[in-house]
Amino acid sequence: MPGKLLLGTLFTVSLLLAARAADADSSLDIIEVDEGREPPYPGSLKGLVTTPAGQPVSGAMVTVFSANRMRKETVYTDAVGKYAIVPSFNGKLTVRARASGFADQAREVTVGQTGRQRLDLQVAPFATDLDRSNALCASAHLTTLPWRDTEERQPFIAQCNYCHQVGNPLTRGKRTAESWKGSIEKMEGYMAIVTDAQVERFSEVLAAGFDGEPVDVVQTYDSSPELARAKVEEWLVGDGMSFIHDADVGEDGKLYGVDEGHDVIWILDRETSAVEKVPLPDSDLPVGGLLSGAAMPIGIFTGKHGPHSLAQAADGRFWFTNALSSLLMSFHPETKAFEVVEIGQGALYPHTIRIDDRGIVWFTIAVSNQLARFDPATKELTVLQLPHNGFLRWATDTFFPMMLKFAARTPRGNKHIELSPHKMMSGIEYEDLFNLPYGIDVNPKDGGVWYAKLWANKIGHVDPETLEITEYDTPLKGPRRPRFDADGILWIPAFDESALLRFDPETGEFKTYLLPTLSPDEYETPYALNVHQETGDVWLTSNMSDRIIRFIPGEERFISYPSPTRVTWLRDLVFTKDGKVCSSSSNLPAYAIEDGVPSFICLDPEGGANDRVKAGR
């Protein structure tokens, strides 16, 4: 009899637990476990995300916030709406469920160092159409802009989408055309090259499209099996005026980010979440550096150097470009020592940096159309003037540095803009004036150095021995920050045309892959990409729709990973030794990001799967 009673009791308990999982109401269910029967395990949460009708929601994001809200970790629900997460922090935490088309649900829960808890979450319809509209990412709202055609829209993408989103009501609120005109004129100080006619037209389109009415767009998100295996970690860093342009991962596993707005290096220990702030050496230059005559976002920028891009050398030092002071610097993480290298030679806006297998530092110099080579062993610096590609571009390369010196006499006055040919002559646009060498990478097969000219729509090759230069036209506009795979194939994000390009240096052939969008009328702005050298997967930033996109070349298939943070704007992507892809989220301004400050972000493709195992699913 006792045996039958025990079996009956176990059967009843199992039915109750199954009923709770199926019912999936919003109550907090605690699963009690006898700690004496198995070794201690980390504190975890698992459960089901459903609609009010009880339907499971696949691809929903379940985010756990730390008690001080400076950290958050996110997993995605699987095909039947289930999730499991093992936060790396404990205490009184907030748990939020977010799903496309539904309002968030947030709950408070206490998570200890050990113990498993069940927390079912139920998302709900939005209270108003405006709430639903405001939850849509920037790419949805951009569909409302009444462009005559894609040709008219293209300069807007190139000049008005390159550092920020219109990702929330703060940046896309209802305004008059005259008000929008004032904002565009401010952007001109930060190198938005637009004609007077374009300023007028862009202002009209923005005023007409962003009219304050709800946007009626249905976005369809990816809910592939790979999504349910992933986990996203975020660490908030800096303040609302920070501009952490690029991040890199060190040999020590820490993340290093250069803050172009404040002239500091942020160092994140991912194990302890400790953040260190290291100021750059001071400079005699004014705020804004060599571009002090430009309006720029000086209200945000407080720096004189403007650190931009970084890469770590074999000796542990990070080399980084300073866009505003036109200096190359190195920083040693252990000694905190800096080395300063004068570039000179009219160099303006040193940009992306890479280091080859011999330890040679290569970097683009965007505004003056140059590329530099620096040997840390011999201290030899070589600056290469890249092909001008036409008389007007030659004139810009030659005289623009002098114009900036003249403009500096009137701080923040944008005198260089007033004197530019695109303001004084009809029919002259940004593509006619600037080459803008941007991204750069080194071919692992032969050591060749390749760069992308963003506005001239070209890629170029530099022979590392002879320094001979060869350039190629790209089939699409806006080649931005390319990277090589292990086989020597160059992958290029086509920023202006929502695409990924594959280029084979041996054959000179291009292949195009259009990026997936969330609705038919949307477009993407892939700023940067990186290629995992072991898997060959191409990872891209998708900065109009708050996503990271993964492309599997062997299958020619895309996987989309939605960001749990609205207004996510990612820069260079880097890989950690433990298999994560990381970046800095640095919309300009940072206070327009959902959290109000920038962050370091890491996506682990298998982190969610590991949490499901740890949670005892």
Residue, then its C-alpha position, 0 to 999 in steps of 0.5 A: m500500500p505505501g508503494k502505491l501511495l508513493l507512486g500515486t503521489l508522484f503521478t499527481v505531482s507530475l500532472l500538476l507540474a505539467a499543467r502549470a507549464a501548459d497553463a503558463d499564467s504569469s505567476l511565479d512558480i518555485i520548484e523546490v529541490d532537495e539540495g542534499r540529493e545533488p551537488p550545488y548548481p547556480g541560480s537559474l530561471k526557466g519557464l514559458v512565455t505566452t500570449p494572453a490567449g495562452q499561445p507560446v511565443s517563439g523567439a521572445m527575448v527574456t532579459v534579466f537585469s542586475a540589481n543596479r541595472m548596469r548589467k543584463e543578460t538575455v536568452y531567446t525562447d524556443a519553438v514552443g516558447k520555453y526559455a532557461i537562463v542562468p544569470s551570472f549575478n544574483g539578488k533582487l533582479t528584474v526579468r523582462a519578456r519582450a516579443s515583437g508586436f507585444a508590450d513588455q512584461a517585467r517581473e521582480v524576482t530574487v535569485g540566489q547563488t544556487g537554486r532553480q526557479r520557474l517564472d512563466l511570463q505573459v506578454a500583452p497587447f499594447a495599450t495604444d497604437l502609438d505605443r506599438s509604433n514606438a516599439l518598432c525599430a528605426s527601419a520600420h519608421l524609415t519606411t514612412l519617408p516619402w522619397r520619390d525613388t531609391e536614387e533620391r533616398q541613397p544620399f540620405i542613407a549615406q549622409c544621415n544614417y551613418c552614426h545614429q538611428v532615428g530609433n525613438p521619439l527623441t530622434r524622430g518626433k514630429r517637427t517642422a521642416e525648418s526644425w529638421k533643417g537645423s538638425i541637418e546643418k549641425m550634422e554637416g559639422y560632422m562631415a555630412i556632405v549634403t548640398d543646399a538642395q538636399v538639405e531642403r529636400f531631406s527636411e521636407v521628407l522628414a517633416a512629412g514622414f515623421d508626422g507623429e502618427p503611428v506607423d502601421v508596419v508588421q515586422t517578421y523576426d527570425s525564430s530559427p533553432e540557432l536563435a534559441r541557443a544564443k545568449v546576449e550579455e551587456w555591460l553599460v559603460g560611460d555616460g550619455m555623452s560617451f561615444i565608444h567608437d570601437a572595441d577590441v578583446g585583449e589576450d587577457g579576455k578583457l574588452y577595451g573600448v576607445d571613447e572618441g567623445h571623452d578621450v578615454i579608454w574603457i576596460l571591462d573585465r568580463e569575469t568580474s564586471a569591473v570597469e576601468k577608465v584610463p584617460l589619454p595624455d592631454s594635448d595642446l589642441p583645442v576641443g575638437g582637435l584639428l577639426s575645432g573649426a567644425a561644429m561637430p557634436i562638440g556639445i557631446f565631444t569633450g576630447k581633443h584626440g578622438p580615439h577611434s579604432l584599436a588593435q592589439a599587437a603581439d607584445g600586448r600593446f594596443w595601437f589606436t588611431n586618434a581621429l581628431s588629433s591625427l596621432l597614432m598611439s599605443f597603450h600597454p594594459e599592464t603599465k598603462a604607458f602610452e607612446v605617441v607617434e606624429i603622423g603629419q603630412g596633412a593627415l586628417y582623420p586616421h580611421t580603421i587600424r589593423i596589424d599584420d603577422r609581422g607586427i606592422v601597423w596599417f591604418t586608413i586616413a579617411v579625410s585626406n585619402q591616405l593609408a599609413r604603415f608603421d613599424p613599431a620595431t624601427k619606428e618607421l612611418t610611411v604615409l601613402q597617398l591613395p589614387h585621387n580618382g578625378f580632379l575634384r577629389w584631388a582638389t579635396d585631398t590637396f586643399f581640405p587640410m588647409m581649409l580646416k586650418f582656416a576654419a579653426r580661426t572661427p571655432r565651431g563655425n563650419k567655415h570649411i563647409e561654406l567654402s566647399p564646392h558642393k555648396m558653391m557649385s551646382g551638381i557637386e555631391y559627396e561622391d564627387l569630392f571625397n574618396l574616404p578610405y575607411g575599413i582595412d584588413v590584411n589577407p591571411k594568404d599573402g599578407g596583402v593589405w586591402y582597404a575600402k573607399l566608402w564614398a568612391n565605391k572602390i576597394g584597393h590593394v597595397d602590396p606590402e613589399t613594393l607598396e604598389i596600389t591597385e583599385y577596383d570598383t565595387p558593384l554596390k555603393g558604400p563599401r565600409r569595413p571589410r574583413f578576410d576569411a581564412d581562405g583569403i576571400l574578402w567580405i564587404p558590407a555595402f552600407d548604402e545598398s543593404a547587402l553583403l559582397r563577396f570578393d575573390p582577389e584571385t579572380g576579381e569576381f564579386k558576388t552579392y547577397l541582399l540582407p534580410t529585412l523585417s518588412p518588405d519596404e525596409y533597408e539595412t545599413p551594415y556598418a561593419l562585419n567580421v569573419h570567424q576564422e574557424t567556422g567561416d561564418v560572417w557576422l554583420t552589424s545591422n544598425m537600422s533594425d537592432r540586430i546582429i546578422r550571421f551569414i553561413p557561406g556554405e549554406e548561403r543562409f542568414i540568421s538574425y539575432p535581435s538585440p534586447t536593447r532598442v537603438t543598438w548601433l554596433r561598430d567593429l565586431v571582434f571574437t573572444k577565445d570562448g566563442k563570443v562575438c562582441s562589439s560596442s553599442s555607440n549610437l550618437p548621441a548615447y543618451a538616445i539609446e534605450d538605456g541612456v548610455p553606451s555598452f559593451i555587448c557580447l553574443d554567445p551563439e551557444g550560451g543559451a543552450n548551455d544555460r538550458v543544460k545548467a538550468g536542468r531542463 
